[in-house]
Amino acid sequence: MPNWTLNEWNGMGWVLTEPKTFEAGKRGCTFILSIARSYDRGTYDYIPCAAFGKVADNIMNHLHKGDSVFLQGSLGTNRKGAGEQKRYYTQVRVGKFTKLSGGDMPVSDWNPEEDDTPF
């Protein structure tokens, strides 16, 4: 049986939250990407993203809330908590990015008070 794997993700949208840094064994950053739904005008999906190492450094230096960006990466899952509090979540692990423009994000219905993203 062949050992084929394919885990590639490409997306274009707006940086919804200012990227923030973390150190958990590796230097990195996280942010939320807002992507307009093509089939439901005026609604958005909110994609948790993480980057590590030099990619994270470049994101922290060049991307800001409201910037339009094209991301390339892969999907990854993480676990937070233990026992009955254990939760799994999926995020995009950014490998490359291209900043498309700055500060032109459309109005969004995302509410950080209702967000349960675990980072």
N, C-alpha and C positions, 0 to 999 in steps of 0.2 A: 504494500500500500504506500503511495507517495506521501511524503511529509511536506505538504503544501500549507503555507500560512500566508494570510494577507490581512494586514491590519493597517490600513491607510485611511486618513481622514483629511478632507479639504473643506474649508468653509470660509465664507466672506461675510463680514458683519461689522458691528461697532463695539468698541470696548465700552462696556456698561459700567464697570467699577474700576476705580484707579488700581492698577496692579500693586500688590503688596508682597513684601519679601517674607521668607521663612527659612529656617535652618533646621532640618530634621535629618541629620546624617549627610544631607546634600544641601547646597545653596540653591534656592529656587524662588519662584514667585507664582502667585495665583491671581486670576481675574475672571470676570464673567463676560462672555461674548454674547451679544444680542444679534440674532439672525432673523430677518423677516421671512415669514412663511410665504411661499410662492402661491399656495392654493387658498390662502385666507388673508386677503389684503388687510393691513393694519394690525395684524397680530404677530407676535415674535416668540421665538424659542430662546431660552437662556442657557447657555452652554458653559459649564465650569471648565476652566482651562488652567493648566499648570505647565511651567517650563523650568528647566534646570540648567545650572552651569552658565556658560557664555550666552546661551539663548536667553536665559532669565536676565542676565546683566543687560543685554541689548534691549529687551522689552522694558526693563525699568528705566533705561536711559532714553528710549525713543517713543514708547506708546503711553498714551494718557486717555483718561475717560473721554469718550466722544469721538476718538479717532476711528476712521474706517480702516479695516485691515483684512488681509487674506492670510489665513493660517494653513499650514500643512503639519500633520502630525499623526498620532495614532490614538486609539481609545485604550484607556486603562481603567481598572477597577481598584479600589482601595477599601479597606475595612477600618471602621472607627468604633471604639467601644468594645465591651466584652459581655458575655452572657446574653441576657435578654435585651441589653442596650446595644448589642452589636448591630451595626448598619453597614451596608455596602453602598458605594456610590461610584458612578462612572464619570470620568473626566477626559478631556482631550489633553494629551501630552504633546505640547508644541515642539516641533523639531525645527521649523523655519517659519518666518513671517515676512510679509511685505506690507509696509504702511502705505495705504492708498491716499488718505487725506486726513486732515485734522479738524476736529470740532464740529462736524456736521451731522451728528447722530439725530435721527428722528425721535419724536416723542414716543415714550414707551410706557407700558402699564406695569412695569416691574416695580415691586415694592420690597425694599430690603427688610422691612419688618416681618414680612410673610415668608422670607427666604429661609429655607432650612438646609442650604448647602453647608456641608460639614467643614468647610475651611474658611 
